[in-house]
Amino acid sequence: MKTVVVGISDMKVSNNTKEILITYSLGSCLGVVLYDPVAHVAGLLHSMLPLSKIDPLKAKTSPWMFVDTAVPLLFKEAYKLGAEKKRIIVKAVGCSSLLDEQGFFKIGERNFTVLRKLLWKNNILIEKQDIGGNHSRTVSIAVGSGRVILKAKGEENEL
């Protein structure tokens, strides 16, 4: 198996059944995992901030940085590889308040709110999620099987 790392403000989509997509250190960032079990298309997004309007120029050069620009692009890239909206399974991870214990910025909470609004407008449900708290997470998806592994608080579990 080949491991493909998704960095911060990055996204990867694959239909190579011998790949595992993984992203590390999801703190307040949002991780979105999608999978089409028929086409064997997986996607993984690591997005930092909720709305691109704070920096439209940055959004053009790095659309994966912002949830509102990244999520639609993630789906479009999956469709290009044969995924179909009606079959896509979505899982969400991250959005903790690691460095914002007072709740001043609420970046994680806002990231998740933007995701839910985008999915709701497009009639897409989140199948599973591991959101919030005050810890970081690592998430991976095996393209061949769609198996999602979540590592958090020293434990590894299937999501």
FIKOLZA-1660 file (N, C-alpha, C; in steps of 0.1 Angstrom, whole numbers, plus 5000, padded with zeros to 4 digits):
% residues 159
   i   px   py   pz ch aa at
   1 5008 4988 5000  A  M  N
   1 5000 5000 5000  A  M CA
   1 5009 5012 5000  A  M  C
   2 5005 5022 4992  A  K  N
   2 5012 5035 4991  A  K CA
   2 5004 5045 5000  A  K  C
   3 5011 5052 5008  A  T  N
   3 5005 5063 5017  A  T CA
   3 5007 5076 5010  A  T  C
   4 4996 5083 5008  A  V  N
   4 4996 5097 5003  A  V CA
   4 4992 5106 5014  A  V  C
   5 5001 5116 5017  A  V  N
   5 4999 5125 5028  A  V CA
   5 4991 5138 5022  A  V  C
   6 4981 5141 5030  A  V  N
   6 4973 5153 5027  A  V CA
   6 4978 5164 5037  A  V  C
   7 4984 5174 5033  A  G  N
   7 4989 5184 5042  A  G CA
   7 4979 5194 5046  A  G  C
   8 4983 5204 5054  A  I  N
   8 4973 5214 5059  A  I CA
   8 4970 5223 5047  A  I  C
   9 4957 5226 5045  A  S  N
   9 4952 5234 5034  A  S CA
   9 4955 5226 5021  A  S  C
  10 4951 5213 5021  A  D  N
  10 4954 5204 5010  A  D CA
  10 4943 5195 5008  A  D  C
  11 4942 5188 4997  A  M  N
  11 4932 5178 4994  A  M CA
  11 4938 5168 4984  A  M  C
  12 4934 5155 4986  A  K  N
  12 4937 5145 4976  A  K CA
  12 4925 5137 4973  A  K  C
  13 4923 5133 4961  A  V  N
  13 4913 5124 4956  A  V CA
  13 4920 5113 4949  A  V  C
  14 4915 5100 4951  A  S  N
  14 4921 5089 4944  A  S CA
  14 4911 5078 4941  A  S  C
  15 4914 5071 4930  A  N  N
  15 4907 5058 4927  A  N CA
  15 4917 5047 4926  A  N  C
  16 4929 5049 4931  A  N  N
  16 4939 5038 4932  A  N CA
  16 4937 5030 4944  A  N  C
  17 4932 5018 4942  A  T  N
  17 4928 5010 4954  A  T CA
  17 4940 5005 4962  A  T  C
  18 4952 5008 4958  A  K  N
  18 4964 5005 4966  A  K CA
  18 4969 5016 4974  A  K  C
  19 4961 5027 4975  A  E  N
  19 4966 5039 4982  A  E CA
  19 4958 5041 4995  A  E  C
  20 4964 5047 5004  A  I  N
  20 4958 5052 5017  A  I CA
  20 4961 5067 5017  A  I  C
  21 4950 5074 5019  A  L  N
  21 4951 5089 5021  A  L CA
  21 4951 5092 5036  A  L  C
  22 4960 5100 5040  A  I  N
  22 4961 5103 5054  A  I CA
  22 4964 5118 5057  A  I  C
  23 4959 5123 5067  A  T  N
  23 4962 5137 5071  A  T CA
  23 4964 5137 5087  A  T  C
  24 4974 5145 5091  A  Y  N
  24 4978 5145 5105  A  Y CA
  24 4974 5158 5111  A  Y  C
  25 4974 5158 5124  A  S  N
  25 4973 5170 5133  A  S CA
  25 4961 5179 5130  A  S  C
  26 4949 5173 5129  A  L  N
  26 4937 5180 5128  A  L CA
  26 4934 5186 5141  A  L  C
  27 4936 5199 5143  A  G  N
  27 4932 5205 5156  A  G CA
  27 4919 5212 5153  A  G  C
  28 4919 5225 5152  A  S  N
  28 4907 5233 5149  A  S CA
  28 4904 5231 5134  A  S  C
  29 4913 5226 5126  A  C  N
  29 4911 5223 5112  A  C CA
  29 4900 5213 5110  A  C  C
  30 4894 5213 5098  A  L  N
  30 4883 5204 5095  A  L CA
  30 4889 5193 5085  A  L  C
  31 4887 5181 5088  A  G  N
  31 4890 5170 5079  A  G CA
  31 4877 5164 5074  A  G  C
  32 4876 5164 5061  A  V  N
  32 4865 5158 5054  A  V CA
  32 4869 5146 5046  A  V  C
  33 4863 5134 5049  A  V  N
  33 4866 5122 5042  A  V CA
  33 4853 5118 5034  A  V  C
  34 4856 5115 5021  A  L  N
  34 4844 5111 5013  A  L CA
  34 4848 5098 5006  A  L  C
  35 4838 5090 5003  A  Y  N
  35 4840 5077 4997  A  Y CA
  35 4828 5072 4989  A  Y  C
  36 4831 5068 4976  A  D  N
  36 4821 5062 4968  A  D CA
  36 4824 5047 4967  A  D  C
  37 4817 5038 4974  A  P  N
  37 4820 5024 4975  A  P CA
  37 4819 5016 4961  A  P  C
  38 4811 5022 4952  A  V  N
  38 4810 5015 4939  A  V CA
  38 4822 5019 4930  A  V  C
  39 4825 5032 4929  A  A  N
  39 4836 5036 4920  A  A CA
  39 4849 5035 4927  A  A  C
  40 4850 5032 4940  A  H  N
  40 4862 5031 4948  A  H CA
  40 4870 5044 4946  A  H  C
  41 4863 5055 4949  A  V  N
  41 4869 5068 4949  A  V CA
  41 4869 5074 4963  A  V  C
  42 4880 5078 4967  A  A  N
  42 4882 5084 4981  A  A CA
  42 4887 5098 4980  A  A  C
  43 4883 5106 4989  A  G  N
  43 4888 5120 4990  A  G CA
  43 4891 5124 5004  A  G  C
  44 4901 5132 5006  A  L  N
  44 4904 5136 5020  A  L CA
  44 4908 5151 5019  A  L  C
  45 4902 5159 5027  A  L  N
  45 4905 5173 5028  A  L CA
  45 4909 5177 5041  A  L  C
  46 4919 5186 5042  A  H  N
  46 4924 5192 5055  A  H CA
  46 4923 5207 5053  A  H  C
  47 4912 5213 5058  A  S  N
  47 4909 5227 5056  A  S CA
  47 4911 5235 5070  A  S  C
  48 4917 5247 5069  A  M  N
  48 4920 5255 5081  A  M CA
  48 4909 5264 5086  A  M  C
  49 4903 5272 5077  A  L  N
  49 4894 5283 5081  A  L CA
  49 4881 5282 5074  A  L  C
  50 4870 5288 5080  A  P  N
  50 4857 5286 5075  A  P CA
  50 4854 5293 5062  A  P  C
  51 4857 5306 5061  A  L  N
  51 4852 5314 5050  A  L CA
  51 4863 5321 5043  A  L  C
  52 4863 5320 5029  A  S  N
  52 4873 5326 5021  A  S CA
  52 4872 5341 5020  A  S  C
  53 4861 5347 5024  A  K  N
  53 4859 5361 5022  A  K CA
  53 4870 5369 5030  A  K  C
  54 4876 5363 5040  A  I  N
  54 4886 5370 5048  A  I CA
  54 4899 5373 5040  A  I  C
  55 4901 5365 5029  A  D  N
  55 4913 5367 5020  A  D CA
  55 4910 5361 5007  A  D  C
  56 4902 5368 4998  A  P  N
  56 4899 5363 4985  A  P CA
  56 4911 5359 4976  A  P  C
  57 4922 5367 4977  A  L  N
  57 4934 5364 4969  A  L CA
  57 4940 5350 4974  A  L  C
  58 4940 5348 4987  A  K  N
  58 4945 5335 4992  A  K CA
  58 4936 5324 4988  A  K  C
  59 4923 5326 4987  A  A  N
  59 4914 5316 4983  A  A CA
  59 4916 5312 4969  A  A  C
  60 4920 5321 4960  A  K  N
  60 4923 5318 4946  A  K CA
  60 4935 5309 4945  A  K  C
  61 4945 5312 4953  A  T  N
  61 4958 5305 4952  A  T CA
  61 4958 5292 4960  A  T  C
  62 4950 5292 4971  A  S  N
  62 4950 5280 4980  A  S CA
  62 4935 5278 4984  A  S  C
  63 4927 5273 4975  A  P  N
  63 4913 5271 4978  A  P CA
  63 4910 5261 4989  A  P  C
  64 4920 5252 4991  A  W  N
  64 4918 5241 5001  A  W CA
  64 4919 5247 5016  A  W  C
  65 4924 5259 5017  A  M  N
  65 4925 5265 5030  A  M CA
  65 4912 5268 5037  A  M  C
  66 4902 5271 5028  A  F  N
  66 4889 5276 5034  A  F CA
  66 4878 5265 5031  A  F  C
  67 4870 5262 5041  A  V  N
  67 4859 5252 5040  A  V CA
  67 4850 5256 5029  A  V  C
  68 4846 5268 5028  A  D  N
  68 4835 5272 5018  A  D CA
  68 4840 5270 5003  A  D  C
  69 4853 5271 5001  A  T  N
  69 4858 5269 4987  A  T CA
  69 4863 5254 4985  A  T  C
  70 4868 5248 4996  A  A  N
  70 4874 5235 4995  A  A CA
  70 4864 5224 4993  A  A  C
  71 4853 5224 5001  A  V  N
  71 4844 5213 5000  A  V CA
  71 4837 5211 4987  A  V  C
  72 4832 5222 4980  A  P  N
  72 4827 5220 4967  A  P CA
  72 4838 5214 4957  A  P  C
  73 4850 5219 4958  A  L  N
  73 4860 5214 4949  A  L CA
  73 4864 5199 4952  A  L  C
  74 4863 5195 4965  A  L  N
  74 4866 5181 4968  A  L CA
  74 4855 5172 4961  A  L  C
  75 4843 5176 4961  A  F  N
  75 4833 5168 4955  A  F CA
  75 4835 5168 4940  A  F  C
  76 4838 5180 4934  A  K  N
  76 4840 5180 4919  A  K CA
  76 4851 5171 4915  A  K  C
  77 4862 5171 4923  A  E  N
  77 4873 5162 4919  A  E CA
  77 4870 5148 4920  A  E  C
  78 4861 5144 4930  A  A  N
  78 4857 5130 4932  A  A CA
  78 4848 5126 4920  A  A  C
  79 4839 5136 4916  A  Y  N
  79 4831 5133 4904  A  Y CA
  79 4839 5130 4891  A  Y  C
  80 4850 5137 4890  A  K  N
  80 4858 5135 4878  A  K CA
  80 4864 5121 4877  A  K  C
  81 4865 5115 4889  A  L  N
  81 4871 5101 4889  A  L CA
  81 4860 5090 4889  A  L  C
  82 4847 5095 4888  A  G  N
  82 4836 5085 4887  A  G CA
  82 4827 5084 4899  A  G  C
  83 4829 5092 4909  A  A  N
  83 4821 5091 4921  A  A CA
  83 4807 5098 4917  A  A  C
  84 4797 5093 4924  A  E  N
  84 4783 5098 4922  A  E CA
  84 4778 5103 4935  A  E  C
  85 4771 5115 4935  A  K  N
  85 4766 5121 4947  A  K CA
  85 4758 5112 4955  A  K  C
  86 4749 5104 4949  A  K  N
  86 4739 5096 4956  A  K CA
  86 4746 5084 4964  A  K  C
  87 4759 5081 4960  A  R  N
  87 4766 5070 4966  A  R CA
  87 4776 5075 4976  A  R  C
  88 4779 5087 4976  A  I  N
  88 4791 5092 4985  A  I CA
  88 4787 5092 5000  A  I  C
  89 4797 5086 5007  A  I  N
  89 4796 5086 5021  A  I CA
  89 4806 5097 5027  A  I  C
  90 4801 5105 5036  A  V  N
  90 4809 5116 5041  A  V CA
  90 4811 5114 5056  A  V  C
  91 4823 5116 5060  A  K  N
  91 4827 5116 5074  A  K CA
  91 4835 5129 5077  A  K  C
  92 4833 5134 5089  A  A  N
  92 4839 5147 5093  A  A CA
  92 4847 5145 5106  A  A  C
  93 4859 5151 5106  A  V  N
  93 4868 5149 5118  A  V CA
  93 4875 5163 5121  A  V  C
  94 4878 5165 5134  A  G  N
  94 4885 5177 5138  A  G CA
  94 4877 5187 5145  A  G  C
  95 4880 5200 5141  A  C  N
  95 4872 5211 5146  A  C CA
  95 4873 5212 5162  A  C  C
  96 4884 5209 5167  A  S  N
  96 4886 5211 5182  A  S CA
  96 4889 5225 5186  A  S  C
  97 4890 5227 5198  A  S  N
  97 4894 5241 5203  A  S CA
  97 4907 5240 5211  A  S  C
  98 4918 5235 5204  A  L  N
  98 4931 5233 5210  A  L CA
  98 4937 5245 5217  A  L  C
  99 4937 5256 5209  A  L  N
  99 4944 5268 5214  A  L CA
  99 4934 5279 5217  A  L  C
 100 4921 5276 5218  A  D  N
 100 4911 5286 5220  A  D CA
 100 4902 5281 5231  A  D  C
 101 4908 5277 5243  A  E  N
 101 4900 5272 5254  A  E CA
 101 4889 5281 5259  A  E  C
 102 4891 5294 5257  A  Q  N
 102 4881 5304 5262  A  Q CA
 102 4869 5305 5252  A  Q  C
 103 4871 5299 5240  A  G  N
 103 4860 5300 5230  A  G CA
 103 4859 5314 5223  A  G  C
 104 4870 5321 5222  A  F  N
 104 4870 5334 5216  A  F CA
 104 4869 5334 5201  A  F  C
 105 4877 5326 5195  A  F  N
 105 4877 5325 5180  A  F CA
 105 4867 5315 5174  A  F  C
 106 4866 5304 5181  A  K  N
 106 4857 5293 5177  A  K CA
 106 4859 5288 5163  A  K  C
 107 4872 5288 5158  A  I  N
 107 4875 5284 5145  A  I CA
 107 4869 5270 5142  A  I  C
 108 4872 5260 5150  A  G  N
 108 4867 5247 5148  A  G CA
 108 4852 5246 5147  A  G  C
 109 4845 5252 5156  A  E  N
 109 4831 5253 5156  A  E CA
 109 4825 5259 5143  A  E  C
 110 4832 5270 5139  A  R  N
 110 4827 5277 5127  A  R CA
 110 4831 5268 5114  A  R  C
 111 4842 5261 5114  A  N  N
 111 4845 5253 5103  A  N CA
 111 4834 5242 5101  A  N  C
 112 4830 5236 5112  A  F  N
 112 4820 5225 5111  A  F CA
 112 4806 5231 5107  A  F  C
 113 4803 5243 5112  A  T  N
 113 4790 5249 5108  A  T CA
 113 4790 5252 5093  A  T  C
 114 4801 5257 5087  A  V  N
 114 4801 5259 5073  A  V CA
 114 4800 5246 5065  A  V  C
 115 4807 5236 5070  A  L  N
 115 4805 5223 5063  A  L CA
 115 4791 5218 5063  A  L  C
 116 4784 5218 5075  A  R  N
 116 4771 5214 5076  A  R CA
 116 4761 5222 5067  A  R  C
 117 4763 5235 5066  A  K  N
 117 4755 5243 5057  A  K CA
 117 4757 5239 5043  A  K  C
 118 4769 5237 5039  A  L  N
 118 4772 5233 5025  A  L CA
 118 4765 5220 5021  A  L  C
 119 4767 5210 5030  A  L  N
 119 4762 5197 5028  A  L CA
 119 4746 5197 5028  A  L  C
 120 4741 5205 5037  A  W  N
 120 4726 5206 5038  A  W CA
 120 4720 5211 5026  A  W  C
 121 4726 5222 5021  A  K  N
 121 4721 5228 5008  A  K CA
 121 4722 5219 4996  A  K  C
 122 4730 5209 4997  A  N  N
 122 4732 5199 4986  A  N CA
 122 4726 5185 4989  A  N  C
 123 4718 5185 5000  A  N  N
 123 4711 5172 5004  A  N CA
 123 4721 5161 5006  A  N  C
 124 4732 5164 5013  A  I  N
 124 4742 5154 5016  A  I CA
 124 4743 5153 5031  A  I  C
 125 4743 5141 5036  A  L  N
 125 4744 5139 5051  A  L CA
 125 4758 5134 5055  A  L  C
 126 4761 5137 5067  A  I  N
 126 4774 5132 5073  A  I CA
 126 4770 5119 5079  A  I  C
 127 4777 5108 5075  A  E  N
 127 4774 5095 5080  A  E CA
 127 4780 5093 5095  A  E  C
 128 4792 5098 5096  A  K  N
 128 4799 5097 5110  A  K CA
 128 4807 5109 5112  A  K  C
 129 4810 5112 5124  A  Q  N
 129 4818 5124 5127  A  Q CA
 129 4825 5122 5141  A  Q  C
 130 4837 5128 5142  A  D  N
 130 4844 5129 5154  A  D CA
 130 4848 5144 5155  A  D  C
 131 4840 5152 5161  A  I  N
 131 4842 5167 5161  A  I CA
 131 4843 5173 5175  A  I  C
 132 4851 5183 5176  A  G  N
 132 4851 5191 5188  A  G CA
 132 4862 5186 5198  A  G  C
 133 4860 5189 5210  A  G  N
 133 4869 5185 5221  A  G CA
 133 4881 5195 5221  A  G  C
 134 4892 5190 5227  A  N  N
 134 4904 5198 5228  A  N CA
 134 4916 5190 5225  A  N  C
 135 4915 5181 5215  A  H  N
 135 4926 5172 5211  A  H CA
 135 4928 5172 5196  A  H  C
 136 4940 5168 5192  A  S  N
 136 4942 5167 5177  A  S CA
 136 4939 5153 5173  A  S  C
 137 4937 5151 5160  A  R  N
 137 4934 5139 5154  A  R CA
 137 4942 5136 5141  A  R  C
 138 4944 5123 5138  A  T  N
 138 4949 5119 5125  A  T CA
 138 4938 5110 5119  A  T  C
 139 4936 5112 5106  A  V  N
 139 4926 5103 5100  A  V CA
 139 4931 5098 5086  A  V  C
 140 4927 5086 5083  A  S  N
 140 4932 5080 5070  A  S CA
 140 4920 5072 5064  A  S  C
 141 4921 5070 5051  A  I  N
 141 4911 5062 5044  A  I CA
 141 4918 5053 5034  A  I  C
 142 4915 5041 5034  A  A  N
 142 4920 5031 5024  A  A CA
 142 4911 5032 5012  A  A  C
 143 4917 5036 5001  A  V  N
 143 4909 5038 4988  A  V CA
 143 4902 5025 4984  A  V  C
 144 4908 5014 4985  A  G  N
 144 4902 5001 4981  A  G CA
 144 4890 4997 4989  A  G  C
 145 4890 4999 5002  A  S  N
 145 4879 4994 5011  A  S CA
 145 4870 5005 5016  A  S  C
 146 4875 5017 5016  A  G  N
 146 4868 5028 5022  A  G CA
 146 4869 5029 5037  A  G  C
 147 4877 5020 5043  A  R  N
 147 4879 5020 5057  A  R CA
 147 4886 5032 5062  A  R  C
 148 4880 5039 5072  A  V  N
 148 4885 5051 5078  A  V CA
 148 4890 5048 5092  A  V  C
 149 4903 5052 5094  A  I  N
 149 4909 5050 5107  A  I CA
 149 4911 5064 5113  A  I  C
 150 4907 5065 5126  A  L  N
 150 4909 5077 5133  A  L CA
 150 4918 5075 5145  A  L  C
 151 4929 5083 5146  A  K  N
 151 4938 5082 5158  A  K CA
 151 4936 5095 5166  A  K  C
 152 4932 5093 5179  A  A  N
 152 4930 5105 5187  A  A CA
 152 4932 5100 5202  A  A  C
 153 4938 5109 5210  A  K  N
 153 4940 5106 5224  A  K CA
 153 4947 5093 5227  A  K  C
 154 4956 5089 5218  A  G  N
 154 4964 5077 5220  A  G CA
 154 4957 5064 5216  A  G  C
 155 4945 5066 5210  A  E  N
 155 4937 5054 5206  A  E CA
 155 4935 5054 5191  A  E  C
 156 4934 5042 5185  A  E  N
 156 4931 5041 5171  A  E CA
 156 4918 5033 5169  A  E  C
 157 4908 5039 5162  A  N  N
 157 4895 5033 5160  A  N CA
 157 4890 5035 5146  A  N  C
 158 4881 5026 5141  A  E  N
 158 4875 5028 5128  A  E CA
 158 4864 5038 5130  A  E  C
 159 4863 5047 5120  A  L  N
 159 4852 5057 5121  A  L CA
 159 4842 5053 5110  A  L  C
% end
